[in-house]
Amino acid sequence: MAIRTQITNNSGIYFITFTCYKWLPLIQVTNAYDAVYRQFDCLKSAGHYIIGYVIMPKHIHVTVAFSNTGKSINTYMSTMKRFLAYELVKRLKQQQQTRLLSIMEEGVTAVDKKKGKLHPVFEPSFDAKPLYTDAYIVQKLEYIHKNPSSGKWQLATNPVSYPHSSAAFYYTGQQGVYQILNYRELADMNLNMLLGS
């Protein structure tokens, strides 16, 4: 899966966003929240830490503390998007979501068709911002936690009531649907690899 954003570091804390193709509500339609959590598990099992997230109907925001495992962050994100794409297409086919599948099929470029690609599930790149300070981490966490209850979304009455988010943990101290690590604990863990040392 193509990723245009190139991250030169193999470690650090990053705020990452990727969106479904044409902002289609593919995650919601397929109820693929569990598939996203499985990909978070893959990141954890590779030695990384999920410190905040929100899974929206059309996009995902996740803040990850990447350890230096020798593998690039781009590789991890490409793998995550690829496995999620397979799962979403499989579920769309099972649900006979022919209209959505047709929209996606129309978006396959001639070059991608030659490579055997049938459906663009996500936009080709992702957004990644390095978070060097606690203040910047807090700013991004507040942004993602307010996402479901703000503006056009209105998926919840307040950040804590949206289940597919780490907001409940940061607001109440209780782990939500998916267990994360509080970003404040990173400093106590002596994670020199997160700083690229």
C-alpha positions as CSV (number, residue, x, y, z in Angstrom):
1,M,0.0,0.0,0.0
2,A,1.5,3.3,-1.0
3,I,2.5,5.8,1.7
4,R,3.7,9.2,0.6
5,T,4.5,10.5,4.0
6,Q,8.1,9.6,4.7
7,I,9.2,9.5,8.4
8,T,13.0,9.4,8.7
9,N,13.0,8.4,12.4
10,N,12.4,4.8,13.5
11,S,11.2,5.9,16.9
12,G,9.4,8.7,18.7
13,I,5.9,9.8,19.6
14,Y,3.7,10.4,16.6
15,F,0.2,11.6,16.0
16,I,-1.1,9.7,13.0
17,T,-4.2,10.1,10.9
18,F,-5.4,8.1,8.0
19,T,-8.8,8.3,6.2
20,C,-11.0,6.0,4.2
21,Y,-11.1,6.5,0.5
22,K,-13.2,9.5,-0.5
23,W,-14.2,9.9,3.2
24,L,-16.6,6.9,2.8
25,P,-17.9,5.6,6.2
26,L,-16.2,2.2,5.7
27,I,-15.3,1.6,9.3
28,Q,-18.8,2.3,10.5
29,V,-20.6,0.4,7.8
30,T,-18.4,-2.7,8.3
31,N,-18.4,-2.2,12.1
32,A,-14.6,-2.7,11.8
33,Y,-13.6,-1.2,15.2
34,D,-12.4,-4.6,16.4
35,A,-10.2,-4.9,13.3
36,V,-8.6,-1.6,14.2
37,Y,-8.0,-2.8,17.7
38,R,-6.3,-5.9,16.4
39,Q,-3.9,-3.7,14.4
40,F,-3.2,-1.7,17.6
41,D,-2.4,-5.1,19.2
42,C,0.1,-5.8,16.4
43,L,1.8,-2.5,17.2
44,K,1.9,-3.3,20.9
45,S,3.3,-6.8,20.3
46,A,6.1,-5.2,18.2
47,G,7.1,-3.1,21.2
48,H,5.2,0.1,20.6
49,Y,2.7,1.9,22.8
50,I,-0.7,3.3,22.0
51,I,-1.1,6.4,24.1
52,G,-4.3,7.8,22.6
53,Y,-6.8,7.2,19.8
54,V,-10.2,7.7,18.3
55,I,-11.8,5.5,15.6
56,M,-14.3,7.5,13.6
57,P,-16.6,6.3,10.9
58,K,-14.4,7.5,8.1
59,H,-10.9,8.0,9.7
60,I,-8.6,7.0,12.5
61,H,-6.5,9.2,14.8
62,V,-3.9,7.4,16.8
63,T,-1.0,8.6,18.9
64,V,1.8,6.0,19.1
65,A,5.1,5.9,21.0
66,F,7.2,4.0,18.6
67,S,10.2,2.1,20.0
68,N,13.3,1.7,17.8
69,T,12.8,-1.9,16.5
70,G,14.9,-1.4,13.4
71,K,11.8,-1.3,11.3
72,S,10.5,2.0,9.9
73,I,7.4,3.7,11.1
74,N,6.3,3.8,7.4
75,T,6.5,0.0,7.2
76,Y,4.3,-0.4,10.3
77,M,1.7,2.0,9.0
78,S,1.7,0.5,5.5
79,T,1.2,-3.0,7.1
80,M,-1.6,-1.7,9.3
81,K,-3.5,-0.1,6.4
82,R,-3.0,-3.1,4.2
83,F,-4.5,-5.6,6.7
84,L,-7.3,-3.2,7.6
85,A,-8.1,-2.8,3.9
86,Y,-8.3,-6.6,3.4
87,E,-10.7,-6.9,6.3
88,L,-12.9,-4.0,5.3
89,V,-13.3,-5.3,1.7
90,K,-14.0,-8.8,3.0
91,R,-16.8,-7.4,5.3
92,L,-18.2,-5.1,2.5
93,K,-18.5,-8.2,0.3
94,Q,-20.1,-10.2,3.1
95,Q,-22.6,-7.4,3.6
96,Q,-23.2,-7.1,-0.2
97,Q,-22.3,-3.4,-0.1
98,T,-22.2,-3.3,-3.9
99,R,-22.6,0.5,-4.1
100,L,-19.6,1.2,-1.9
101,L,-17.5,-1.5,-3.6
102,S,-18.4,0.0,-7.0
103,I,-17.3,3.5,-5.9
104,M,-14.0,2.1,-4.7
105,E,-13.5,0.0,-7.8
106,E,-13.9,3.2,-9.9
107,G,-11.0,4.7,-8.0
108,V,-8.4,2.1,-9.0
109,T,-5.8,3.7,-11.3
110,A,-4.5,2.0,-14.4
111,V,-1.1,1.5,-12.7
112,D,-2.8,-0.1,-9.6
113,K,-4.9,-2.3,-11.8
114,K,-1.8,-3.7,-13.4
115,K,-0.5,-4.5,-9.9
116,G,-3.8,-6.4,-9.2
117,K,-5.4,-3.8,-6.9
118,L,-9.2,-3.9,-6.9
119,H,-10.3,-1.3,-4.3
120,P,-8.7,1.7,-2.8
121,V,-9.8,1.5,0.8
122,F,-7.8,4.3,2.3
123,E,-6.4,7.5,0.9
124,P,-2.8,6.7,-0.3
125,S,-0.9,8.6,2.3
126,F,-1.3,9.3,6.0
127,D,-0.6,12.3,8.2
128,A,2.1,12.0,10.8
129,K,3.2,14.7,13.2
130,P,6.1,14.1,15.7
131,L,5.1,15.1,19.3
132,Y,8.2,16.4,21.1
133,T,6.6,17.9,24.2
134,D,4.0,17.0,26.7
135,A,2.1,20.2,25.7
136,Y,1.9,19.0,22.1
137,I,0.8,15.5,23.2
138,V,-2.0,17.0,25.3
139,Q,-3.1,19.3,22.5
140,K,-3.4,16.4,20.1
141,L,-5.2,14.1,22.7
142,E,-7.7,16.9,23.4
143,Y,-8.3,17.3,19.7
144,I,-9.0,13.6,19.0
145,H,-11.0,13.1,22.2
146,K,-13.4,16.0,21.3
147,N,-13.7,14.9,17.6
148,P,-16.7,12.6,18.1
149,S,-18.8,15.2,20.0
150,S,-17.9,18.2,18.0
151,G,-18.8,20.0,14.8
152,K,-20.4,17.9,12.1
153,W,-19.9,14.5,13.8
154,Q,-22.1,14.6,16.8
155,L,-21.5,10.9,17.5
156,A,-21.7,11.4,21.3
157,T,-22.9,14.0,23.8
158,N,-19.4,14.3,25.3
159,P,-16.0,12.8,24.7
160,V,-16.3,10.2,27.4
161,S,-19.5,8.7,26.1
162,Y,-17.9,7.8,22.7
163,P,-16.8,4.2,23.1
164,H,-14.1,4.0,20.4
165,S,-11.8,6.5,22.0
166,S,-9.2,6.8,24.8
167,A,-11.1,9.8,26.2
168,A,-12.6,7.9,29.1
169,F,-9.2,6.9,30.3
170,Y,-7.8,10.4,30.3
171,Y,-10.9,12.0,31.7
172,T,-11.9,9.4,34.4
173,G,-8.8,7.2,34.8
174,Q,-10.8,4.1,33.8
175,Q,-9.6,2.1,30.8
176,G,-12.2,2.1,27.9
177,V,-12.8,-0.5,25.2
178,Y,-9.1,-0.6,24.4
179,Q,-6.3,-0.4,27.0
180,I,-3.7,2.2,26.4
181,L,-0.6,3.6,28.2
182,N,-0.9,7.1,29.7
183,Y,1.7,9.3,27.9
184,R,2.9,10.5,31.4
185,E,4.2,6.9,32.1
186,L,6.6,7.0,29.2
187,A,9.0,9.3,31.0
188,D,9.0,6.9,34.0
189,M,9.8,3.9,31.8
190,N,13.3,5.2,30.7
191,L,12.5,4.6,27.1
192,N,15.6,5.9,25.5
193,M,14.7,4.2,22.3
194,L,11.7,6.5,22.0
195,L,14.0,9.5,21.8
196,G,16.1,7.8,19.2
197,S,19.1,7.1,21.5
